[in-house]
Amino acid sequence: MKEKKHEDRRIARTRGALTQALAELSQEKGYESVTVEEITSRANVGRTTFYLHYQSKEELLLEGLENHLSQLVDEITQRPLVFWFRESNNSLITSIFETVKENADIFSSITKEQSNKVYDYFRQMVYRLCMKLITESPWAQKKIDHITLPIDYIIDYFSGAIWASIVWWVRDDFKETPEGMTNNFRLMFFPGLLRALRVKKFADLVESIGA
């Protein structure tokens, strides 16, 4: 048992060192220019060891992104329900855009990838957040009975809209602030959400969930 725990810690240290190396190199020279050789050199890990854990730097990137977003999910899901719909910039949407901005170089690269792996994971993250609202909120449970649109459709639309906003933001070289992107998204998405929830005004929505 002790040997297994030691092995697990060693693997975790190796993966952590590789993830950190990729993050540092991406900030220094851009993700697309980083090579596996540079990653292993910075992490002081052999190439053979790298390929025991990952097939490519893209796989390493996805794991690092997943860990980062999972932490964000855990933090956000501890917040009260009103946090999801708050009109101020201290909200769920702003937290997502801030995470993207903090990892601007990486997101600039992954949004150009042809693979759907990143979007698939992003959608899963948003799905987890939305399902928390639905399953743990009496208010949401009551509203579900009056929503004519399928819940999965609303969640897919929401995650797709967020991702489209991120892609646009990348193409615009992050000229807008996370708070500005939150305002843009709110203007585009929330009117449809209010209609789906059969709520006339945003203030009524916030009041109904106990803001």
trRosetta pair geometry for C-beta under 8 A, 3 or more apart (Angstrom, degrees):
i j d omega theta_ij theta_ji phi_ij phi_ji
1 4 5.8 -55 -152 33 32 111
1 5 6.6 30 152 -17 65 105
2 5 5.8 -55 -149 37 34 110
2 6 6.3 35 152 -20 66 106
3 6 5.6 -54 -149 37 32 113
3 7 6.3 34 151 -21 65 106
4 7 5.5 -53 -148 36 32 113
4 8 6.3 35 152 -21 65 104
5 8 5.6 -50 -146 34 32 113
5 9 6.4 32 154 -18 64 104
6 9 5.8 -55 -150 36 31 110
6 10 6.4 32 151 -21 64 107
7 10 5.6 -54 -148 35 31 113
7 11 6.4 32 154 -18 65 104
8 11 5.8 -53 -149 36 31 110
8 12 6.3 32 152 -19 64 107
9 12 5.6 -54 -147 37 32 113
9 13 6.3 35 153 -21 65 104
10 13 5.8 -52 -149 34 31 111
10 14 6.4 31 153 -19 64 105
11 14 5.7 -55 -149 36 32 111
11 15 6.3 27 156 -14 66 108
11 53 7.6 156 -158 -100 90 118
12 15 5.9 -56 -144 41 29 107
12 16 6.0 31 155 -21 64 111
13 16 5.6 -57 -145 38 28 113
13 17 6.2 30 156 -22 64 106
14 17 5.9 -55 -149 34 28 110
14 18 6.5 24 154 -15 63 107
14 43 7.8 80 -161 159 57 128
14 45 6.0 107 -152 -113 91 137
14 49 6.5 -113 -159 163 137 123
14 53 6.7 -173 119 -50 119 152
15 18 5.8 -56 -149 38 32 110
15 19 6.2 32 154 -20 66 107
15 53 6.1 -168 -88 -165 89 150
15 63 7.3 -81 -169 129 118 144
16 19 5.7 -55 -146 37 30 111
16 20 6.2 29 156 -17 65 108
17 20 5.8 -55 -146 38 29 111
17 21 6.2 32 154 -22 63 107
17 43 4.1 116 140 -156 99 102
17 44 7.0 -70 173 48 143 81
17 45 6.2 139 100 -37 127 123
18 21 5.6 -53 -146 34 30 114
18 22 6.5 31 155 -19 64 104
18 39 6.1 47 -153 163 79 111
18 40 7.5 -6 -112 -91 95 56
18 43 4.9 1 -84 -94 51 168
18 45 6.2 -46 -72 31 95 155
18 50 6.6 139 -114 -118 137 87
18 53 7.2 170 14 84 163 147
18 54 7.4 -177 147 0 155 136
18 60 5.8 -100 139 -144 117 132
19 22 5.9 -55 -151 35 30 110
19 23 6.4 30 152 -19 64 107
19 60 6.6 -162 -89 178 64 95
19 63 7.1 -105 -91 97 116 100
19 64 4.3 154 -143 -95 109 114
19 67 7.5 -10 -140 38 160 145
20 23 5.7 -55 -148 36 32 112
20 24 6.3 30 156 -18 67 107
20 43 7.1 128 66 -101 88 95
21 24 5.9 -56 -146 37 29 109
21 25 6.1 22 159 -13 65 111
21 38 7.9 174 162 128 111 70
21 39 4.9 118 116 -157 123 65
21 40 7.7 125 122 -59 165 15
21 42 3.8 143 -144 95 110 115
21 43 3.9 -86 -34 -53 145 93
22 25 6.0 -60 -143 42 27 106
22 26 6.0 31 158 -25 64 110
22 31 7.8 38 178 -126 91 86
22 34 6.6 111 -140 146 69 159
22 39 5.4 11 -74 -121 77 117
22 57 6.6 158 -118 -159 124 99
22 60 5.7 163 -50 126 157 125
22 61 6.5 -143 160 -82 149 73
22 64 6.6 -150 74 -23 132 160
23 26 5.8 -56 -146 33 26 113
23 27 6.7 23 156 -16 61 106
23 64 6.9 -163 -57 -177 103 153
23 106 7.6 -34 -117 -56 69 130
24 27 6.0 -60 -156 36 30 108
24 28 6.3 22 152 -16 65 112
24 42 6.5 -167 72 175 126 148
25 28 5.5 -59 -144 40 34 111
25 29 6.2 -32 178 34 71 101
25 34 4.5 103 126 -114 125 123
25 38 5.7 120 -130 131 152 121
25 39 6.5 -106 13 -87 153 68
25 42 6.1 -146 -52 -19 114 163
26 29 7.5 -87 -131 58 17 62
26 30 6.6 -10 -159 -179 56 13
26 31 4.2 15 -129 -77 106 74
26 34 6.0 -54 -75 -30 65 143
26 105 4.9 156 154 109 97 129
26 106 5.6 32 163 -69 157 82
26 109 7.6 -100 -145 -4 118 143
27 105 6.0 -179 -92 16 47 151
29 33 4.7 -98 137 84 106 131
29 34 6.5 137 77 -67 108 76
30 33 4.7 70 76 12 96 109
30 34 7.3 -159 94 -25 50 85
30 105 6.0 -142 -123 -160 52 118
30 109 7.5 138 177 -67 78 118
31 34 5.8 -53 -157 14 37 116
31 61 7.3 62 -155 -106 130 138
31 105 5.6 151 -24 144 96 95
31 106 5.6 108 -64 -106 142 53
31 108 7.4 161 21 71 119 89
31 109 3.8 -79 72 -31 136 160
31 110 7.9 -30 110 -36 167 74
32 109 5.5 -175 -49 -120 84 115
34 38 5.6 -124 -159 73 71 132
34 39 6.4 72 166 -55 111 95
34 57 6.5 170 104 -165 105 159
35 38 4.7 99 57 4 79 100
35 39 7.1 -139 99 -5 45 86
35 57 7.7 -145 -166 -44 22 146
36 39 5.5 -53 -150 35 36 114
36 40 6.3 30 156 -15 69 106
36 47 6.7 79 134 -129 112 95
36 50 6.1 139 -174 137 107 158
36 56 7.6 -100 -74 -151 122 48
36 57 5.6 -142 -78 -53 78 103
37 40 6.1 -57 -146 39 28 105
37 41 6.2 29 155 -20 63 110
37 47 6.9 -18 -99 -86 65 116
38 41 5.7 -56 -144 37 30 113
38 42 6.2 27 158 -17 65 108
39 42 6.1 -60 -149 38 26 107
39 43 6.1 8 159 -3 64 115
39 50 7.0 104 98 -120 114 140
39 57 6.4 170 -29 -109 153 110
39 60 7.3 97 -170 93 159 170
40 43 5.9 -64 -139 50 29 102
40 44 7.9 -144 166 30 56 3
40 45 4.9 -104 -147 78 76 78
40 46 6.4 5 -173 169 129 9
40 47 5.3 -88 -42 -76 175 59
40 49 7.6 135 -134 63 114 96
40 50 5.1 -83 -83 -46 114 134
41 44 7.5 23 -178 -74 29 40
45 49 5.0 -113 177 83 97 131
45 50 6.0 117 119 -60 116 84
46 49 4.5 97 62 5 83 103
46 50 7.1 -138 101 -9 47 84
47 50 5.3 -48 -152 29 38 117
47 51 6.5 25 156 -10 68 105
48 51 6.2 -63 -151 42 30 102
48 52 6.6 40 148 -29 63 102
49 52 5.5 -48 -153 23 36 118
49 53 7.1 17 156 -5 64 106
50 53 6.4 -78 -166 43 31 99
50 54 6.2 -48 171 49 72 97
51 54 6.8 -80 -113 71 34 56
51 55 7.1 55 -144 -113 75 34
53 60 7.8 64 113 -91 107 93
54 57 7.4 78 134 -86 140 25
54 59 4.4 172 -156 88 97 117
54 60 4.7 -3 -119 -57 167 86
54 63 7.5 -115 -96 1 116 136
55 59 5.2 87 44 -11 80 151
56 59 5.1 108 55 2 72 96
56 60 7.4 -130 103 1 46 87
57 60 5.3 -51 -152 38 43 117
57 61 6.2 51 147 -26 69 102
58 61 5.4 -50 -149 33 33 116
58 62 6.5 33 153 -20 65 103
58 113 7.2 122 -136 -121 124 142
58 115 7.3 100 174 19 141 152
59 62 5.8 -50 -147 34 33 111
59 63 6.6 33 154 -18 63 104
60 63 6.0 -56 -152 35 31 109
60 64 6.4 28 153 -16 65 108
61 64 5.8 -61 -151 39 30 109
61 65 6.1 27 154 -18 67 109
61 106 6.6 175 -155 -153 111 111
61 109 7.9 -93 -149 95 158 127
61 110 6.8 -175 145 -78 135 116
62 65 5.6 -54 -143 39 31 111
62 66 6.1 36 155 -24 65 105
62 117 5.7 -34 -114 132 144 128
62 118 6.6 -127 -110 -82 94 74
62 121 6.9 150 -164 -15 97 154
63 66 5.6 -52 -146 34 30 114
63 67 6.5 31 154 -19 63 103
64 67 5.8 -53 -150 34 31 110
64 68 6.4 29 153 -17 65 107
65 68 5.7 -57 -148 38 32 111
65 69 6.1 23 158 -12 68 110
65 103 7.6 135 -111 161 87 164
65 106 7.0 -177 -81 149 108 137
65 110 7.3 45 -72 -63 159 168
65 118 6.9 -9 106 -128 162 93
65 121 7.1 109 109 97 111 148
66 69 6.0 -59 -141 43 27 104
66 70 6.0 33 157 -26 64 109
66 121 5.7 -90 -95 -164 92 147
67 70 5.7 -53 -145 33 27 114
67 71 6.7 30 154 -20 61 103
68 71 5.9 -56 -158 31 30 111
68 72 6.7 30 146 -17 63 105
68 99 7.0 146 146 -163 111 114
68 103 7.1 89 137 -52 167 149
69 72 5.2 -49 -150 35 40 115
69 73 6.3 46 149 -23 68 99
69 99 7.1 97 -99 167 71 153
69 121 7.1 123 62 141 153 109
69 122 7.3 -116 -136 -105 162 60
69 125 5.0 -66 158 -99 124 150
70 73 5.5 -48 -149 32 34 114
70 74 6.5 35 152 -19 64 103
70 125 7.6 -121 -79 -109 49 105
71 74 5.7 -52 -150 35 33 112
71 75 6.4 31 153 -18 65 106
72 75 5.8 -57 -149 37 31 110
72 76 6.1 25 157 -16 67 110
72 95 6.5 153 -163 151 109 112
72 96 7.5 106 163 -96 145 58
72 99 5.5 -11 -91 -85 152 149
72 125 7.6 31 79 -166 109 132
73 76 6.0 -60 -143 40 27 106
73 77 6.0 20 163 -16 65 113
73 125 5.5 -131 -71 -153 123 89
73 128 5.6 22 -155 95 136 134
73 129 6.3 -124 -133 -65 87 90
74 77 6.2 -59 -141 38 24 106
74 78 7.0 27 156 -24 57 105
75 78 6.2 -63 -165 25 31 111
75 79 7.7 37 143 -31 61 98
75 95 7.8 -160 97 -164 116 144
76 79 5.7 -45 -167 10 46 117
76 83 7.4 -171 -161 122 75 135
76 92 5.9 80 -155 -121 128 86
76 95 6.0 163 -88 98 115 161
76 129 6.2 -14 107 -118 133 114
77 128 7.5 -62 -68 139 136 98
77 129 6.6 -137 -74 -116 93 66
77 132 5.0 -133 -133 -117 107 170
79 83 3.7 -22 145 17 131 166
79 84 7.7 152 98 -42 119 69
79 92 7.7 -164 65 -73 148 86
80 83 5.6 124 67 -15 62 99
81 84 6.0 -42 -176 14 52 113
81 85 7.8 8 147 10 73 102
81 133 6.5 109 -133 -129 93 84
81 137 5.2 95 -104 -103 142 128
81 139 7.0 129 150 42 164 129
81 140 7.8 -151 -142 -30 135 111
81 209 5.4 -121 115 174 122 124
81 210 7.4 72 65 51 116 106
82 85 6.2 -78 -158 52 47 89
82 86 5.8 72 147 -64 80 89
82 206 6.7 66 -143 -151 99 80
82 209 5.7 164 -85 108 74 112
82 210 6.5 -111 -58 83 116 73
82 211 4.4 134 -134 -96 134 81
83 86 5.7 -25 -138 -12 31 120
83 90 7.8 -73 -140 129 84 81
83 91 6.3 162 177 -136 60 56
83 92 6.1 104 134 -45 85 86
84 91 7.2 70 -166 -168 13 92
84 92 4.9 16 -124 -17 53 138
84 129 7.9 151 -112 165 113 106
84 133 6.0 41 -66 -94 169 131
85 91 7.5 -102 91 -144 6 124
85 202 7.8 -175 175 -167 107 90
85 205 6.0 -123 -180 127 151 115
85 206 5.8 -162 115 -90 119 77
85 209 6.6 105 35 40 140 149
85 211 7.6 -102 84 -66 106 129
86 90 6.4 -36 109 82 148 72
86 91 4.4 -159 65 -93 97 102
86 206 7.4 88 -104 -120 42 118
86 211 7.3 149 -98 -126 73 126
87 91 7.7 112 -7 -60 3 141
87 186 7.6 93 -136 -149 68 155
87 202 6.7 94 -80 142 117 134
87 206 7.1 -52 -22 -68 101 147
88 91 6.5 154 78 -39 62 99
89 94 4.9 105 178 -90 68 153
89 178 7.6 107 -171 109 114 88
89 179 4.2 -17 -129 -123 141 101
89 182 5.7 136 -130 62 76 155
90 94 6.5 -81 -108 59 16 147
91 94 5.0 98 53 10 72 102
91 95 7.1 -127 100 -8 40 89
91 182 6.6 127 56 -155 116 137
92 95 5.8 -58 -154 31 30 114
92 96 6.8 28 153 -18 65 103
92 129 7.0 126 -156 -178 134 141
93 96 5.9 -55 -157 32 34 111
93 97 6.6 25 152 -11 67 107
93 162 7.6 -145 -132 -111 84 108
93 181 7.9 -153 153 113 103 85
93 182 4.7 127 110 -129 114 90
93 185 5.6 -166 -165 83 140 142
93 186 7.0 -179 54 -59 169 87
94 97 5.8 -59 -147 42 35 107
94 98 6.0 38 154 -23 69 107
94 178 5.6 90 -156 144 74 107
94 179 6.2 16 -122 -95 116 57
94 182 4.5 -14 -75 -74 79 145
95 98 5.7 -53 -144 35 29 113
95 99 6.5 34 154 -22 62 103
96 99 5.8 -54 -155 31 31 113
96 100 6.7 30 149 -17 63 104
96 162 6.3 -34 137 -162 156 130
97 100 5.5 -50 -151 35 38 114
97 101 6.3 37 152 -20 68 104
97 165 7.9 -60 -92 124 106 122
97 166 7.8 -159 -110 -93 70 83
97 169 7.6 174 -140 -92 100 171
97 178 3.8 151 114 -144 112 88
97 181 4.6 163 -129 80 150 133
97 182 6.0 -126 13 -55 146 83
98 101 5.6 -53 -146 37 33 111
98 102 6.3 35 154 -21 66 105
98 178 4.6 41 -70 -133 65 167
99 102 5.8 -54 -147 35 29 112
99 103 6.6 -5 161 13 63 108
100 103 6.4 -82 -151 57 27 86
100 104 7.1 69 147 -89 64 57
100 107 5.1 44 -157 -62 83 169
100 166 5.5 -142 -122 -130 155 109
100 169 7.1 72 128 90 144 145
100 178 7.7 152 55 -104 95 102
101 104 5.6 5 -158 -65 39 99
101 174 6.3 123 -120 -147 86 130
101 178 5.4 -94 -15 -60 141 109
103 106 4.5 -40 169 45 99 117
103 107 5.5 102 107 -23 89 98
104 107 6.0 -64 -144 42 26 105
104 108 6.1 34 157 -28 65 107
104 174 5.7 -28 -134 -53 128 156
105 108 5.5 -51 -149 29 30 117
105 109 6.8 23 154 -15 61 105
106 109 5.9 -61 -157 36 33 107
106 110 6.2 17 157 -11 70 111
107 110 5.9 -57 -131 43 35 101
107 111 5.9 36 168 -23 68 108
107 166 6.6 -98 -176 177 130 114
107 170 6.1 -138 127 -87 95 121
108 111 6.6 -57 -147 31 19 107
108 112 7.4 13 152 -14 53 111
108 170 5.2 164 -109 -151 62 110
109 112 6.0 -70 -165 34 34 108
109 113 7.2 47 144 -40 67 95
110 113 5.3 -29 -156 1 48 121
110 118 4.7 128 169 -88 122 164
111 118 7.7 -112 -77 99 46 151
111 166 6.6 -157 -92 124 134 98
111 167 5.0 168 -164 -111 129 76
111 170 4.9 160 50 25 156 168
113 117 7.9 -46 120 41 141 92
113 118 6.5 106 58 1 133 128
115 118 6.9 97 97 0 94 86
116 119 5.2 -60 -164 50 69 110
116 120 5.4 77 136 -33 87 102
117 120 5.6 -56 -146 34 28 114
117 121 6.5 22 159 -14 64 104
118 121 6.1 -58 -152 37 30 105
118 122 6.2 31 151 -20 65 109
119 122 5.4 -54 -145 38 34 115
119 123 6.2 37 155 -22 67 103
119 163 5.8 55 -129 -140 96 154
120 123 5.9 -53 -151 33 28 111
120 124 6.6 30 150 -20 61 104
121 124 5.5 -52 -152 34 37 114
121 125 6.5 42 150 -23 67 100
122 125 5.6 -51 -154 30 34 114
122 126 6.6 29 152 -14 65 104
122 159 6.6 147 125 -171 88 108
122 162 7.7 -154 161 97 119 115
122 163 5.9 113 113 -87 147 112
123 126 5.8 -55 -149 39 34 108
123 127 6.1 40 151 -25 66 106
123 156 7.2 15 -149 -121 120 64
123 159 4.5 96 -120 150 70 155
123 160 7.8 22 -100 -58 107 64
123 163 7.7 -30 -64 -42 81 136
124 127 5.4 -51 -145 34 32 117
124 128 6.5 36 154 -22 64 101
125 128 5.9 -54 -156 30 30 111
125 129 6.7 28 150 -16 63 105
126 129 5.6 -54 -152 36 36 113
126 130 6.2 31 153 -16 69 108
126 155 6.7 153 124 -174 101 87
126 158 6.3 -175 170 106 134 103
126 159 3.9 170 65 -94 156 105
126 162 6.6 171 -91 34 143 148
127 130 5.9 -58 -146 40 30 107
127 131 6.1 28 157 -19 66 110
127 155 5.6 69 -109 170 71 137
127 159 7.0 -21 -46 -54 73 144
128 131 5.9 -56 -142 38 27 109
128 132 6.6 35 155 -26 61 101
129 132 5.9 -53 -159 25 30 113
129 133 7.1 28 148 -16 62 102
130 133 5.7 -52 -158 32 39 112
130 134 6.4 31 150 -16 70 108
130 151 8.0 160 146 175 124 99
130 154 7.8 170 -161 106 147 97
130 155 4.8 -175 77 -113 167 107
130 158 6.9 130 -76 65 138 151
131 134 5.4 -55 -142 41 38 111
131 135 5.7 20 165 -8 73 113
131 155 7.9 22 -49 -105 76 147
132 135 6.4 -64 -134 45 23 96
132 136 5.6 -16 180 15 63 123
133 136 7.0 -73 -124 50 11 87
133 137 5.5 -14 -175 2 55 132
133 140 5.3 136 148 -73 80 161
134 137 7.0 -54 -110 39 9 97
134 140 5.0 -130 -116 140 41 136
134 141 7.2 106 -178 -73 58 62
134 144 6.7 77 -149 -71 99 129
134 151 6.7 60 -110 -154 153 142
135 141 8.0 64 -129 -72 22 100
136 140 8.0 43 64 39 49 129
137 140 3.8 73 82 9 114 106
137 141 6.6 -178 94 -12 61 81
137 209 7.4 -15 -165 -139 134 108
138 141 5.5 -53 -147 36 34 115
138 142 6.4 35 155 -20 66 104
139 142 6.0 -60 -156 34 28 109
139 143 6.5 24 151 -18 64 110
139 208 6.5 134 -152 137 127 89
139 209 5.0 150 120 -111 173 77
139 210 7.6 -140 -52 -6 145 99
140 143 5.5 -57 -146 38 35 112
140 144 6.4 49 154 -37 67 97
141 144 5.8 -41 -152 14 31 117
141 145 7.8 34 153 -20 55 96
142 145 6.5 -53 -172 21 37 110
142 146 7.8 9 145 1 63 108
143 146 6.0 -75 -163 45 45 101
143 147 6.3 50 146 -38 79 105
143 197 5.7 -13 -169 -147 131 92
144 147 5.7 -52 -146 19 36 115
144 151 6.8 -8 -134 -73 105 123
146 197 7.9 65 92 -165 105 46
146 198 5.8 -76 137 23 121 142
147 151 7.2 84 96 -74 144 75
147 154 7.6 -37 177 -39 143 146
147 196 5.9 30 -142 163 101 84
147 197 6.6 -26 -92 -101 102 47
147 198 7.6 -147 -91 -7 57 100
148 196 7.6 -129 45 -149 76 68
149 153 5.4 -110 170 76 100 127
149 154 5.7 108 112 -54 123 99
149 196 5.3 -46 22 -140 131 113
150 153 4.2 92 69 -1 93 107
150 154 7.2 -164 94 -7 52 81
151 154 5.7 -54 -153 34 37 111
151 155 6.3 34 153 -17 69 106
152 155 5.7 -55 -146 39 32 110
152 156 6.1 32 156 -18 67 108
153 156 5.9 -56 -145 39 28 109
153 157 6.1 29 155 -20 64 109
154 157 5.7 -56 -147 37 28 112
154 158 6.2 30 154 -22 64 107
154 193 7.6 95 -156 -116 113 81
154 196 6.2 139 -104 163 124 162
155 158 5.6 -54 -147 35 30 113
155 159 6.3 22 158 -12 66 107
156 159 6.1 -57 -143 41 29 104
156 160 6.0 29 157 -18 65 112
157 160 5.8 -58 -144 40 26 111
157 161 6.2 28 156 -22 63 108
158 161 5.9 -58 -149 34 26 110
158 162 6.5 25 154 -17 63 105
158 189 7.0 83 -120 -160 70 137
158 193 7.9 59 -88 -86 106 118
159 162 5.7 -51 -148 35 33 112
159 163 6.3 31 154 -17 66 107
160 163 5.7 -56 -146 39 31 109
160 164 6.2 33 155 -20 66 107
161 164 5.7 -51 -144 36 30 112
161 165 6.4 34 153 -22 62 105
161 185 7.0 121 140 -147 108 96
161 188 7.0 -178 -166 112 125 118
161 189 5.3 120 140 -90 159 121
162 165 5.7 -57 -154 34 30 113
162 166 6.6 31 149 -21 65 104
162 185 7.1 36 -102 -135 64 140
163 166 5.5 -51 -150 33 35 113
163 167 6.4 36 152 -19 67 103
164 167 5.7 -51 -147 36 33 112
164 168 6.4 34 153 -18 64 105
165 168 5.8 -54 -149 37 31 111
165 169 6.2 35 151 -24 65 107
165 181 6.2 119 165 -170 120 106
165 184 7.0 151 -138 101 120 115
165 185 5.4 -6 -98 -86 162 107
166 169 5.5 -54 -148 35 31 115
166 170 6.5 35 153 -22 64 102
167 170 5.8 -51 -152 31 31 113
167 171 6.6 28 152 -15 64 106
168 171 5.7 -59 -152 39 33 110
168 172 6.2 22 153 -11 68 112
169 172 5.8 -63 -145 45 29 105
169 174 6.0 47 164 -95 91 57
169 176 6.4 -92 -126 51 94 109
169 181 5.9 4 -91 -105 133 136
170 173 7.7 35 175 -73 33 26
170 174 7.2 11 -105 -50 36 80
172 175 5.2 -88 147 18 99 103
172 176 6.7 28 109 -1 139 96
176 180 4.1 -130 -174 94 98 129
176 181 5.3 122 116 -56 125 81
176 184 7.1 -4 -176 -16 162 138
177 180 4.4 100 50 3 76 102
177 181 7.1 -139 94 -4 42 84
178 181 5.6 -53 -148 37 33 112
178 182 6.4 40 150 -25 64 102
179 182 5.5 -48 -152 30 34 116
179 183 6.7 34 150 -18 63 102
180 183 5.7 -52 -152 34 35 111
180 184 6.4 36 150 -19 66 104
181 184 5.5 -50 -146 36 35 114
181 185 6.2 34 155 -19 67 105
182 185 5.9 -56 -147 38 28 109
182 186 6.2 32 154 -23 64 108
183 186 5.6 -53 -145 34 30 114
183 187 6.5 30 156 -20 63 105
184 187 6.0 -58 -154 34 29 110
184 188 6.5 14 155 -9 65 112
185 188 5.9 -66 -148 43 32 104
185 189 5.5 -4 170 6 72 120
186 189 6.7 -67 -123 49 20 89
186 190 5.0 7 -168 -12 63 128
187 190 7.3 -14 -76 32 10 102
187 191 7.8 11 -178 -17 40 106
188 191 8.0 -95 165 22 15 99
189 192 6.4 -74 -169 42 43 105
189 193 6.1 37 147 -22 79 114
190 193 5.2 -57 -143 38 41 115
190 194 6.1 44 160 -25 73 100
190 202 6.3 21 160 -96 135 118
191 194 5.8 -53 -150 32 30 112
191 195 6.7 28 153 -16 63 104
192 195 5.7 -54 -152 36 35 110
192 196 6.3 35 151 -20 67 105
193 196 5.6 -55 -148 36 33 112
193 197 6.2 19 156 -7 67 110
194 197 5.9 -64 -145 47 29 102
194 199 4.8 -95 -157 74 79 90
194 200 7.2 23 165 165 119 4
194 201 7.4 6 -155 -124 144 3
194 202 6.4 -84 -83 -76 134 64
194 205 6.4 -106 -112 -48 91 135
195 198 7.3 28 -176 -78 34 38
197 205 6.8 67 98 -110 149 114
199 202 7.8 89 123 -93 121 28
199 204 5.3 -174 -170 93 102 113
199 205 4.7 83 149 -71 163 91
199 208 7.2 -124 -114 9 130 147
200 204 6.0 55 55 19 78 152
201 204 4.6 100 64 -2 83 102
201 205 7.4 -145 101 -6 49 83
202 205 5.5 -51 -157 30 41 115
202 206 6.5 37 150 -16 70 103
203 206 5.8 -53 -148 37 35 110
203 207 6.2 34 154 -18 66 109
204 207 5.7 -56 -145 40 30 111
204 208 6.1 32 156 -25 65 109
205 208 5.9 -58 -148 33 27 111
205 209 6.8 7 160 -5 62 107
206 209 6.5 -71 -153 42 29 97
206 211 4.0 -23 170 7 91 149
207 210 7.9 58 179 -60 32 16
207 211 6.2 -72 -81 41 33 98
